[in-house]
Amino acid sequence: MEFITNYWWVLVLLLIVLSGLFTINQGYIGVITMFGKYRRIVRPGLNIKIPFIERVYRKVSVQNRSVELEFQAVTQDQANVYFKSMLLYAVQNELEATVKNVAFKFIDERNLMQALVRTIEGNIRAFVATKKQAEVLGLRREIVQYVKIEIDHTLEEWGYHLLDLQINDITFDKMILDSMSKVVASNNLKAAAENEGQALLITKTKSAEAEGNAIKISAEAEREAARLRGQGIALFREEVAKGVSSAAVELRQANLDTNFILFSMWTEAIKNFAEYGKGNVIFLDGSTEGMEHTMKQFQGMMMRPSGTDALKKDQP
């Protein structure tokens, strides 16, 4: 007790010194003022200030901060567009001039956020007002680039930097969404009909080509078959002529009647009709008079002048 009475001034001095000690957390920078005027900045950790004269005016965060935005814009063709976006920003750097701007440009954080949000909304509205409704959905990247170009200079004056602007959702009035859905559906139906028509055209074209090729192949085969049949008939007639001529010569040499050849041909024909007819009905006069009439017709064909000359040449 006597020590406290004798050394009270030491305790007062100690309290004064301790009141001048303070800490700044990591991610913050302290702004010191003296008599209401800016004095200096202090870094994270343990710091000291002049007791009762200097004070910590503000602790400025240098960490990234985000805020969600919801606002409405109107397109060039008077369609309402509703935006939901996320804003990511931070203090530009940790330089003294930058921290000083951040600390003294706005009264508090609330006023800063209000100015920041309204500035970004105004820039987006100005951009959307120059575009039509159908263009907006495909312009997310362009909107972000436009806002960053327009707002970066203003934010630098405030000591901040826009890191990112994510436009998460773009919607329209229900009536417009319904009409857009109908347009998409009709376009899909149109594309499907066009594809179906193209497929049908290709199918019919290929079918016609296949049918034409089949007809062509069939015609070529028929032509080849006819040619071969003609060659076969010609060879058959040639061989028949040779055989008949040879038989006629032998019959004359044997002093036999050449009508025997005709009779043999007649009987062979009747035999073939019966053997290979396959149920076909052929009417023949099988009487003696009918055979005699047929034999006379054969003789008439055999006795043509050219045939007579040929037979004369074959005679010795």
Rosetta blueprint (number, residue, H / E / L):
1 M L
2 E H
3 F H
4 I H
5 T H
6 N H
7 Y L
8 W H
9 W H
10 V H
11 L H
12 V H
13 L H
14 L H
15 L H
16 I H
17 V H
18 L H
19 S H
20 G L
21 L E
22 F E
23 T E
24 I E
25 N L
26 Q L
27 G L
28 Y E
29 I E
30 G E
31 V E
32 I E
33 T E
34 M E
35 F L
36 G L
37 K E
38 Y E
39 R E
40 R E
41 I E
42 V E
43 R L
44 P L
45 G E
46 L E
47 N E
48 I E
49 K L
50 I L
51 P L
52 F L
53 I L
54 E E
55 R E
56 V E
57 Y E
58 R E
59 K E
60 V E
61 S E
62 V L
63 Q L
64 N L
65 R E
66 S E
67 V E
68 E E
69 L E
70 E E
71 F E
72 Q E
73 A E
74 V E
75 T L
76 Q L
77 D L
78 Q L
79 A L
80 N E
81 V E
82 Y E
83 F E
84 K E
85 S E
86 M E
87 L E
88 L E
89 Y E
90 A E
91 V E
92 Q L
93 N L
94 E L
95 L L
96 E H
97 A H
98 T H
99 V H
100 K H
101 N H
102 V H
103 A H
104 F H
105 K L
106 F L
107 I L
108 D L
109 E H
110 R H
111 N H
112 L H
113 M H
114 Q H
115 A H
116 L H
117 V H
118 R H
119 T H
120 I H
121 E H
122 G H
123 N H
124 I H
125 R H
126 A H
127 F H
128 V H
129 A L
130 T L
131 K L
132 K L
133 Q H
134 A H
135 E H
136 V H
137 L L
138 G L
139 L L
140 R H
141 R H
142 E H
143 I H
144 V H
145 Q H
146 Y H
147 V H
148 K H
149 I H
150 E H
151 I H
152 D H
153 H H
154 T H
155 L H
156 E H
157 E H
158 W H
159 G L
160 Y E
161 H E
162 L E
163 L E
164 D E
165 L E
166 Q E
167 I E
168 N E
169 D E
170 I E
171 T E
172 F E
173 D L
174 K H
175 M H
176 I H
177 L H
178 D H
179 S H
180 M H
181 S H
182 K H
183 V H
184 V H
185 A H
186 S H
187 N H
188 N H
189 L H
190 K H
191 A H
192 A H
193 A H
194 E H
195 N H
196 E H
197 G H
198 Q H
199 A H
200 L H
201 L H
202 I H
203 T H
204 K H
205 T H
206 K H
207 S H
208 A H
209 E H
210 A H
211 E H
212 G H
213 N H
214 A H
215 I H
216 K H
217 I H
218 S H
219 A H
220 E H
221 A H
222 E H
223 R H
224 E H
225 A H
226 A H
227 R H
228 L H
229 R H
230 G H
231 Q H
232 G H
233 I H
234 A H
235 L H
236 F H
237 R H
238 E H
239 E H
240 V H
241 A H
242 K H
243 G H
244 V H
245 S H
246 S H
247 A H
248 A H
249 V H
250 E H
251 L H
252 R H
253 Q H
254 A L
255 N L
256 L L
257 D L
258 T L
259 N H
260 F H
261 I H
262 L H
263 F H
264 S H
265 M H
266 W H
267 T H
268 E H
269 A H
270 I H
271 K H
272 N H
273 F H
274 A H
275 E H
276 Y H
277 G L
278 K L
279 G L
280 N L
281 V L
282 I L
283 F L
284 L L
285 D L
286 G L
287 S L
288 T H
289 E H
290 G H
291 M H
292 E H
293 H H
294 T H
295 M H
296 K H
297 Q H
298 F H
299 Q H
300 G H
301 M H
302 M H
303 M L
304 R L
305 P H
306 S H
307 G H
308 T H
309 D H
310 A H
311 L H
312 K H
313 K H
314 D H
315 Q L
316 P L
